[in-house]
Amino acid sequence: MHDDRQLIEERLRRALRERLRPAIYGAAVPLDIEVWHAPGEPVSPAEALAQTYEKAEIGLPWGPAWGTAWFKFSGQVPSEWAGSEIEAVIDLGFSGGPGFSAEGLVHTTSGKPLKGLHPRQTYAPLSILGPDGTAASAGDTVEFYVEGAANPEIPLDNAYAKVDIGAKLGDHPIYQLARADLAVFNAEVWDLILDLEALDSLQNELSAQEPRRREILRAISRSLDVLDYENVAGTAADARAQLTDVLSRPAHASAHQLSAVGHAHIDSAWLWPLRETRRKVARTVSNVATLAEEYPELVFAFSQAQQHAWVKDNYPEVWERLKKAVAEGTIVPVGGMWVESDTNLPGSEALARQFVHGKRFFLDEYGIDTQEVWLPDSFGYTAALPQLVKLSGSKWFLTQKISWNKENKFPHHTFWWEGLDGTRVFTHFPPIDTYNSDLSGRELAHAQRNFQENGAATRSLVPFGYGDGGGGPTREFVATARRVKDLESSPKVTIESPTEFFSAAEEEYSEHAPVWSGELYLEIHRATYTSQAKTKQGNRRTEHLLREAELWTTAAVVAGKLDTYPYEDLDRLWKIALLHQFHDILPGSSISWVHREAERTYAKIADELDAIISRAQQALVGEGDEQIVFNAAPHGRNGVAGLGAGVATTAGPAVTVENGVIDNGLIRVTIDERGLITSLYDVDAEREVIAPGAVGNLLQLHVDTPNHWDAWDVDSFYKNNVRDVTEVDSVDFSTDDDEAVVVVTRSFGRSTVTQTLRVRPGTKRVDIETEMDWHETEKFLKAAYPVDVHADRSASETQFGHIFRPTHQNTSWDAAKFEIAAHRWVHVGEPGYGVAVVNDSTYGHDINRTAREDGGTTTTIRTSLIRAPRFPDPKTDQGVHVVNHALVVGAGIPEAIEEGYAINLPERVVSGTDGVEPIVALDNDNIVVEAVKLADDKSGDVIVRLYESTGGRSRATITPSFQAASATEVDLLERHLANRDLANNGVSLDLRPFQILTLRFKRA
């Protein structure tokens, strides 16, 4: 037989393009069109429907970018169409992909939302176009509205444009209305297209010699032979009959089993603002609810409690449909988090509260205790997560992003993930390598071939549907799932819930599944530790303000100094903070609109929390003239106990400054005429800390032009181009309140950096405040601290503990970690001596070591200060920024932990009369109190969350300042786990390394 494969394939492609797809709709009549252009931000349906509409026609320009137009469509269904399947077909001028260009939401004449529209879903069935969303029939008059969102087209294949898509780009329209018809839907033609596409995509994955491939091509050829191009609708059934045999052959007994879950990854903000995401969610939920009426087997995983809450708060009719779909099992809440947050950057308590608020919403609204943590698109996963997952009452974890690794392919798809404390969670990475699958033969075949557990396990999960910008599954996807459910040469595909998948996978494989220990480091998107400095600074400050607000108001209420605890205010403010930890907001990878709005939001939160804190502190100390110092950190300082308040004591003798040498009796710091630290001598240890021939606090400027994804990526070759910024405008020495102060100003490019170095009495620390007036483009600024320490690994604070990473590059896995994330501190050490760098608002670091000619080793800590990417915000970080660091010498990890808290929780001074006893006291500093609050159930019980911080076993007694009636161990949602004994009003603790423990004290 001659090889005519290419001939048939090309014939099919042209037939689909020119004959079949244009024949999906037959007879059509135009709808009458009216329009109202909203003058500013979106309005409610009630307000929009009350406006005066103008006559319009096809070709109508509308917009502008980020604008809204409301269209009113009306017409009569021809009576001769009785018995036909009829749809309204609306093309708003769609371009690009779903979620990344214009979108629409169909409403009834009373303003009830019905169904979303996007470039791959342009129809509304007659079954929902009658009065108030009921069915209409042939001969009826239909009238409905469409809220058109003129979201600009975003060409992701050209993610380097300097245009600011986060700005409202003038008043000119960017779309033209392209179609508005009532039309007969030719279902048989549509089915034929899906038959052909399913078979074609399957045969493309088979080898040329495989008989199955040739059988499929022969069937396709026969199908096209009987298709009459002049009567496609009339001959589609005959063409489909030629495909029945090849479509009905069952899958191989050993075929991989795919659990297909409808999905619409909706970024809570990214290339669109938060307000647009609210509309995306409403459109997507409306789509799914409507689709499920036609395809009852559909199961749709809907994560992010925040997005459910948006529906509840803004779309009451959609909320009723959502609740009904959840009750029926069509829409399945997943994730158990407030948003799909970043997990590298949120602080300890914030990451815990993601689960608290997410799971509680699903419990309160649906009665569902979610079991799977669903994070397909975050940029790496902290080793703290497994313990938090378990403590939240969940047991499974899913992500997909690790498939993006650039350097090393992750070795597992189903495995046990072990966290930094030893907790394990059953974990799955879908081998299909996407969370927006179209269930094509190419993707299904890839999942089957790619599955790392082949031979030991048989199941994987595939999320299908349009995502990132929302949209979700379409009828084409669900119909395709029906075709590939049990098809020869394809994996078996079953639409089912994530719980059904995880239960079956765990039963099959849990006993033999491999174990991965430690963080899931993503080998891409490393620049997200640094981009958008003000967003990161706002997050860090908000986290610590929330800690203070809860701590001091709890102390004041328990002491009887305040009558009420601000439950509602704190709940609301926590949710705002958690929203902004979404994985494209906190990482700095959203448009300018998102980040400028976040900056304003953080400022408002700070004002509100400062007011709550001030009220509580004043109530605690009373009226008076004594200067009372509040210490919200968990460790004592300057004579004031951790979590308490009192009169501070002096730290030590005054600091001296002479000929560029600063001496406080503990350290001697030499600063040269360039403002650089040439010597840092530890008096007690009798050793020089700065490496020979090196200088400390050296600013280094890199050219930063990653190959892809400007705001997300920094590529390793950035290190090949570096400039040491040693030029100086001025260096000024002074003393202030017994501390030494050095102000150094430097100018380079279009930017100026002013650093204020301080050495205070009684500390082994150099504090460095860096003010940057930053106006560079595609540059990366770092500060280097080369120290004379032989360290083969560094320690970095993460949530509820720390992790170690190599300072060498022995393997490709080590080399890939050339930029790392840390919270408040990093530490390097050798036996007997260590150095830490602490910070108040930065996250990115790189740490490496080099050998010197004298035989010694230099370990260099570099903090990432600021970047200047072009996309998606061309003005990223332009302007003034102030960040604080401190170089702490002679420090072990306990000292790094203490100093990290101290720099982020500065003391507050309040005039009053009374000191404040710590609300809880611990007799072991290794066990750290992370949160003190009143119980969420408003019982008045006191909740204390603490953890073992050093990575060793620690024992302590925790004693509350109030009389406790009982103590219980609870989970993150404050649910009972175990009773705890009270002895002398205290509870004995015995914690394993990095164990998190939450205690609930009932007050007597």
Summary of the structure (lengths in Angstrom):
residues: 1004
radius of gyration: 31.2
end to end distance: 90.9
largest distance: 101.8
contacts: 3667
relative contact order: 0.09
helix: 28%
strand: 32%
